[in-house]
Amino acid sequence: MPSIPSAINLEDLRQQARRKLPRIAFDFIDGGADDEACLQRNRAAFQRYTLVPRYLRDVSRRNQSVELFGHRYASPIGISPTGLAGLFRPDADLMLAAAAREANVPFLLSSAANAALEDASAIAPDNVWFQMYCTTNESINADLVQRAIRAKVRVLVVSVDVPVNSNRERNKRNGFSRPLKMTPGVVLEAMGHPGWVLRYLRAGGIPMMRNWLPYAPEGAQAAQVADMYGTLTPAPMVSWQHIRKIREAWRGPLVIKGLLHPEDARQAVQLGAQGLIVSNHGGRQLDAAPSPLDMLPAVRDAVGRHAELMLDSGVRRGSDLVIARCLGARSAIFGRPSLFGVAAGGQAGAARALAIVRAEVDMVLAQIGCDDFEALNESYLWREGAPLPRASTPSPSPVARPDIPTTTPEETA
């Protein structure tokens, strides 16, 4: 069976995870909403762009570090918030935090994670950002913010793109429910993945959603906590007023995740958001949503330099990060590849996902003649159907070579 070091791209990690996970778990990570057209749209958006290389430039040293909210990260990649990671491998959230610390990139811990925000932050205080959903209970919303403050979380991320649960048909066909119920059909299929089954049983079965345990009755079991979480979220009444309250309570950098419309982006910045993650939730919510990459230029124009822009959804190659930067994003994040990595090989698998993308970014920078990721701009891009790039100045006069005569035989006669 292929090992983690043998993975040469993110798709290799995906295939390794497919072999190790039961279908119900793999499809939960891999799937999207409805017909999954949005998943395809996210990838197709990147493929409409090509990178125009500039040669004869010194790229013997390349820099891909980026500064976000006062901290310099080693690469322009981060790990998106992903819930229920402990289902795919026990302690997956803490492994992701450790991998992010070693690579010095951000890890956005989901409030729907199985690890508590306090534990993840203790492992990687400079790298763990906390992502929260507003719930139907305002006192819980306020307490989540206060817990992030006490845990000295660097950045608070509020996701706003889940007003209601979406129609994820793969989950329905597989019998995935929250909490997870091990039906005879699920058990029978899972037996073909004995390593996962053994880890699942050793960990005690359904993993606890530890961020929500403080709000559950004393002695609540994992299934009861998950049920409670399902009554608190989604919260369709969430409005800009909730963001205003969070902004008043939270003094650190505030990032809003999930906006696609430039007017929403402008309003978020007016309310005090210092960062925006342009995202369609990885194609898992509204199947008819546009790709974040297509919306990025309009969002960039709407907010200018007043917010750090990041991109999420569909990132699978180092060239994707370069394209996103050329269009105005400071960095990009992904969720599925890191989950596939940790499912396939624990912390080493997550680290491999980050290392693959870092190496690809470095190679692409050299190939296009740019020695600094932050110096990228639209001059390196060409979009299908657009006019071809033109020289900005007249062509230089030819330079005479000393070994070639510059006069004709008649002139020397």
ChimeraX attribute file (.defattr): number of C-alpha atoms within 10 A of each C-alpha:
attribute: neighborCount
match mode: 1-to-1
recipient: residues
	/A:1	5
	/A:2	10
	/A:3	12
	/A:4	21
	/A:5	11
	/A:6	10
	/A:7	19
	/A:8	14
	/A:9	17
	/A:10	21
	/A:11	16
	/A:12	19
	/A:13	30
	/A:14	24
	/A:15	15
	/A:16	22
	/A:17	23
	/A:18	19
	/A:19	15
	/A:20	23
	/A:21	25
	/A:22	22
	/A:23	19
	/A:24	20
	/A:25	22
	/A:26	20
	/A:27	18
	/A:28	17
	/A:29	22
	/A:30	17
	/A:31	19
	/A:32	26
	/A:33	22
	/A:34	18
	/A:35	15
	/A:36	19
	/A:37	15
	/A:38	26
	/A:39	23
	/A:40	15
	/A:41	22
	/A:42	24
	/A:43	17
	/A:44	14
	/A:45	16
	/A:46	22
	/A:47	13
	/A:48	12
	/A:49	16
	/A:50	14
	/A:51	18
	/A:52	16
	/A:53	15
	/A:54	13
	/A:55	12
	/A:56	6
	/A:57	11
	/A:58	11
	/A:59	16
	/A:60	8
	/A:61	11
	/A:62	17
	/A:63	17
	/A:64	19
	/A:65	18
	/A:66	18
	/A:67	15
	/A:68	18
	/A:69	13
	/A:70	8
	/A:71	13
	/A:72	14
	/A:73	20
	/A:74	17
	/A:75	25
	/A:76	28
	/A:77	31
	/A:78	25
	/A:79	27
	/A:80	25
	/A:81	25
	/A:82	21
	/A:83	19
	/A:84	23
	/A:85	27
	/A:86	23
	/A:87	23
	/A:88	26
	/A:89	22
	/A:90	25
	/A:91	19
	/A:92	24
	/A:93	31
	/A:94	26
	/A:95	21
	/A:96	29
	/A:97	29
	/A:98	23
	/A:99	28
	/A:100	26
	/A:101	20
	/A:102	13
	/A:103	19
	/A:104	20
	/A:105	26
	/A:106	27
	/A:107	30
	/A:108	26
	/A:109	30
	/A:110	26
	/A:111	24
	/A:112	22
	/A:113	26
	/A:114	26
	/A:115	25
	/A:116	20
	/A:117	25
	/A:118	19
	/A:119	15
	/A:120	24
	/A:121	24
	/A:122	15
	/A:123	16
	/A:124	22
	/A:125	17
	/A:126	21
	/A:127	28
	/A:128	29
	/A:129	29
	/A:130	26
	/A:131	26
	/A:132	23
	/A:133	22
	/A:134	27
	/A:135	21
	/A:136	16
	/A:137	12
	/A:138	12
	/A:139	9
	/A:140	16
	/A:141	17
	/A:142	17
	/A:143	12
	/A:144	22
	/A:145	19
	/A:146	15
	/A:147	14
	/A:148	21
	/A:149	17
	/A:150	10
	/A:151	17
	/A:152	17
	/A:153	24
	/A:154	21
	/A:155	25
	/A:156	26
	/A:157	23
	/A:158	22
	/A:159	20
	/A:160	21
	/A:161	18
	/A:162	20
	/A:163	16
	/A:164	12
	/A:165	15
	/A:166	14
	/A:167	16
	/A:168	20
	/A:169	18
	/A:170	20
	/A:171	20
	/A:172	11
	/A:173	9
	/A:174	15
	/A:175	16
	/A:176	20
	/A:177	11
	/A:178	11
	/A:179	17
	/A:180	15
	/A:181	13
	/A:182	15
	/A:183	10
	/A:184	9
	/A:185	10
	/A:186	17
	/A:187	13
	/A:188	12
	/A:189	13
	/A:190	20
	/A:191	13
	/A:192	15
	/A:193	16
	/A:194	13
	/A:195	12
	/A:196	21
	/A:197	18
	/A:198	12
	/A:199	15
	/A:200	18
	/A:201	10
	/A:202	10
	/A:203	15
	/A:204	11
	/A:205	17
	/A:206	20
	/A:207	25
	/A:208	24
	/A:209	24
	/A:210	20
	/A:211	20
	/A:212	20
	/A:213	20
	/A:214	11
	/A:215	14
	/A:216	15
	/A:217	11
	/A:218	8
	/A:219	9
	/A:220	15
	/A:221	16
	/A:222	20
	/A:223	18
	/A:224	17
	/A:225	22
	/A:226	23
	/A:227	14
	/A:228	18
	/A:229	21
	/A:230	14
	/A:231	12
	/A:232	14
	/A:233	17
	/A:234	19
	/A:235	18
	/A:236	14
	/A:237	11
	/A:238	16
	/A:239	12
	/A:240	13
	/A:241	10
	/A:242	16
	/A:243	20
	/A:244	15
	/A:245	14
	/A:246	20
	/A:247	18
	/A:248	11
	/A:249	13
	/A:250	17
	/A:251	11
	/A:252	16
	/A:253	19
	/A:254	23
	/A:255	26
	/A:256	24
	/A:257	24
	/A:258	23
	/A:259	22
	/A:260	24
	/A:261	16
	/A:262	19
	/A:263	14
	/A:264	14
	/A:265	25
	/A:266	20
	/A:267	14
	/A:268	23
	/A:269	20
	/A:270	12
	/A:271	15
	/A:272	17
	/A:273	24
	/A:274	20
	/A:275	25
	/A:276	28
	/A:277	27
	/A:278	28
	/A:279	28
	/A:280	29
	/A:281	26
	/A:282	26
	/A:283	25
	/A:284	23
	/A:285	22
	/A:286	21
	/A:287	22
	/A:288	15
	/A:289	18
	/A:290	18
	/A:291	26
	/A:292	28
	/A:293	29
	/A:294	17
	/A:295	17
	/A:296	24
	/A:297	16
	/A:298	18
	/A:299	24
	/A:300	22
	/A:301	12
	/A:302	18
	/A:303	20
	/A:304	13
	/A:305	11
	/A:306	15
	/A:307	19
	/A:308	21
	/A:309	25
	/A:310	26
	/A:311	28
	/A:312	27
	/A:313	28
	/A:314	29
	/A:315	24
	/A:316	19
	/A:317	18
	/A:318	21
	/A:319	20
	/A:320	23
	/A:321	27
	/A:322	28
	/A:323	23
	/A:324	27
	/A:325	23
	/A:326	21
	/A:327	22
	/A:328	25
	/A:329	25
	/A:330	24
	/A:331	25
	/A:332	26
	/A:333	25
	/A:334	22
	/A:335	22
	/A:336	22
	/A:337	27
	/A:338	29
	/A:339	32
	/A:340	30
	/A:341	29
	/A:342	31
	/A:343	29
	/A:344	26
	/A:345	21
	/A:346	25
	/A:347	22
	/A:348	18
	/A:349	28
	/A:350	28
	/A:351	23
	/A:352	26
	/A:353	27
	/A:354	24
	/A:355	16
	/A:356	16
	/A:357	24
	/A:358	20
	/A:359	13
	/A:360	18
	/A:361	25
	/A:362	22
	/A:363	14
	/A:364	19
	/A:365	23
	/A:366	21
	/A:367	16
	/A:368	16
	/A:369	19
	/A:370	23
	/A:371	21
	/A:372	17
	/A:373	23
	/A:374	20
	/A:375	11
	/A:376	20
	/A:377	15
	/A:378	14
	/A:379	13
	/A:380	19
	/A:381	18
	/A:382	17
	/A:383	13
	/A:384	11
	/A:385	8
	/A:386	8
	/A:387	8
	/A:388	9
	/A:389	11
	/A:390	7
	/A:391	6
	/A:392	6
	/A:393	6
	/A:394	7
	/A:395	7
	/A:396	6
	/A:397	6
	/A:398	6
	/A:399	6
	/A:400	9
	/A:401	8
	/A:402	7
	/A:403	6
	/A:404	7
	/A:405	9
	/A:406	9
	/A:407	8
	/A:408	8
	/A:409	8
	/A:410	6
	/A:411	6
	/A:412	6
	/A:413	5
